[in-house]
Amino acid sequence: MTIPAPLTRPARKLHGPARKLQGPARKLHGLWEASPLTYLTLLAAAALSVAPIYWMFVVATRTNDVVADVPPPVLPGGHLGSNVHRLFANQDAYFAKGLLNSAIVASCVTVSTVFFASLAGFAFAKLRFRGRNALLLTIVATMMIPVQMGIIPLYMIMVRLGWQNHLQAVVVPFLVTGFGVFMMRQYAAQAVPDELVEAARVDGCTTFGVYWRVVLPALRPAAGVLGLFTFMQTWNDFMWPLAVLNPENPTVQLSINNLANGHFDDYTLMFAGTSVAVLPLLVVFVVFGRQIIGGIMEGAVKA
């Protein structure tokens, strides 16, 4: 089927102005093109960030006689398997138990923090109740108190409850955080329209049904970011587990610390333990990193 000639003329007329817009488009695109100096700066920053981790891995694959070499070794050796075997066979570190305990503690704290923080954030952002602003201000005020100030009274509470040297002592006090509540409240206030909540109520959803079926899916990018930060912070926590747990029931950070309590510093053993302890963080970062990128892209589209 052929198009009549009169219908083709407007299209030809519009093609001229469209061609004229290509010049400004190139200039606008040029504003966003990165210069070679930007790439060099980014490469230098990435190299400085990765260099200590790479050197840690290199030492974990070698013996102790290369730790003080100048210049340091840059290529991995062939002793990674033997160092990891000595790591798990060490009787003072309880490294396998430390990995398991850290996985349990970090997973429980992460899931609980994301759930309760998103639930409270939804309540503060979309529900109207008496004392809402005062209660939110109180939660934000808890972020101003250093963790070190609460160690002694918190330790006394754990002793009274009989939770000393048990994993619940490092799980229960951190099931929800003020930072998580504030973060989810701010995101819910912007990402969840009031009309969506009202429509769900008209359809017969209860308050928890609105949270579970409407609000929580909208909070997924922020929940991924909060989950990543919470897991990393809990996995790397050292001070509170050191105060409340014994060396026979450690987390992974205490296990690495116990490796340095021998008659001499076995750096290859410590670096092998650190390398193994970093692997779960890399896996979690890969999983939750997609949520971070998704949240950034969603914010860019909304903007």
Secondary structure, 3 states (H helix, E strand, C coil): CCCCHHHHHHHHHHHHHHHHCHHHHHHHHHHCCCCHHHHHHHHHHHHHHHHHHHHHHHHHCCCHHHCCCCCCCCCCCCCHHHHHHHHHHCCCCCHHHHHHHHHHHHHHHHHHHHHHHHHHHHHHHHCCCCCHHHHHHHHHHHCCCCHHHHHHHHHHHHHHHCCCCCCHHHHHHHCCCHHHHHHHHHHHHHHCCHHHHHHHHHCCCCHHHHHHHHHHHHCHHHHHHHHHHHHHHHHHCCHHHHHHCCCCCCCHHHHHHHHCCCCCCCHHHHHHHHHHHHHHHHHHHHHHHHHHHHHHHHHHHHC
